[in-house]
Amino acid sequence: TWRGNANQWLRNAAAAGVATGSKPVPGAIVAFSGRGYNPYYGHVGIVVDIDGDDIIVKDMNYRRLNEVTVRRIPTNNSTIRGYIYVD
């Protein structure tokens, strides 16, 4: 429904009327930018679970091209820009 690189998804989704916010929920798309992420493209993943103060994220191309990873990330991590709530 929205276009652009991963670092544009949050803004473009909101502009398209898709719900966004700062609270993680399973199934939401989490948008990242900052240290450890490509500044031109950004990065997104899917929240698959919440465990205490951490989110469990499944993503692709984080560590290397075409590799799927499952990672534990603190919810207060400064690289998290927000969440896109999709059905």
C-alpha positions as CSV (number, residue, x, y, z in Angstrom):
1,T,0.0,0.0,0.0
2,W,2.9,2.3,0.5
3,R,6.2,2.6,-1.5
4,G,9.8,3.6,-0.9
5,N,12.8,2.2,1.0
6,A,12.4,0.8,4.4
7,N,13.3,4.1,6.0
8,Q,10.2,5.7,4.3
9,W,7.7,3.0,5.2
10,L,6.6,4.5,8.6
11,R,5.9,7.9,7.2
12,N,4.4,6.6,3.9
13,A,2.1,4.2,5.8
14,A,0.8,6.9,8.0
15,A,0.2,9.2,5.0
16,A,-1.7,6.3,3.4
17,G,-4.0,6.1,6.4
18,V,-2.4,2.9,7.9
19,A,-2.2,2.9,11.7
20,T,1.2,3.6,13.1
21,G,2.5,4.1,16.6
22,S,5.1,3.5,19.3
23,K,3.7,0.4,21.0
24,P,5.0,-3.0,19.8
25,V,2.3,-5.6,19.1
26,P,2.8,-9.1,17.5
27,G,2.3,-8.8,13.8
28,A,3.3,-5.2,13.5
29,I,6.1,-4.0,11.2
30,V,8.9,-2.4,13.2
31,A,10.9,0.3,11.4
32,F,14.6,0.9,12.2
33,S,17.2,3.5,11.4
34,G,20.4,4.7,12.9
35,R,23.5,2.9,14.0
36,G,23.8,-0.6,12.5
37,Y,21.3,0.1,9.7
38,N,21.9,1.3,6.2
39,P,21.3,5.1,6.2
40,Y,20.0,5.1,2.7
41,Y,17.6,2.2,2.8
42,G,16.8,1.8,6.5
43,H,15.4,-1.6,7.8
44,V,12.1,-3.2,8.8
45,G,11.1,-6.4,10.4
46,I,8.1,-8.2,11.8
47,V,7.3,-8.3,15.6
48,V,6.7,-12.0,16.2
49,D,6.5,-11.9,20.0
50,I,7.0,-9.7,23.0
51,D,9.0,-11.0,26.0
52,G,9.1,-8.7,28.9
53,D,10.9,-5.5,27.8
54,D,12.1,-7.1,24.5
55,I,10.5,-7.7,21.2
56,I,11.3,-10.7,19.1
57,V,11.8,-9.6,15.5
58,K,12.0,-11.7,12.3
59,D,13.7,-10.0,9.4
60,M,15.8,-10.5,6.3
61,N,19.0,-9.0,5.1
62,Y,20.1,-7.8,8.6
63,R,23.2,-9.8,8.9
64,R,23.7,-10.7,5.2
65,L,21.8,-10.7,2.0
66,N,19.0,-13.2,1.7
67,E,19.4,-14.5,5.3
68,V,16.4,-14.6,7.6
69,T,17.2,-13.8,11.2
70,V,15.2,-13.9,14.5
71,R,16.5,-11.3,17.0
72,R,15.7,-10.1,20.5
73,I,15.7,-6.3,20.7
74,P,14.9,-4.1,23.8
75,T,11.8,-2.1,23.3
76,N,13.7,1.0,24.3
77,N,16.3,0.5,21.6
78,S,17.1,4.0,20.1
79,T,17.1,2.6,16.5
80,I,13.4,1.7,16.6
81,R,11.5,4.5,14.8
82,G,8.0,3.1,15.3
83,Y,5.5,0.4,14.3
84,I,3.1,-0.1,11.4
85,Y,0.0,-2.0,12.4
86,V,-1.2,-4.3,9.7
87,D,-3.9,-6.9,9.5
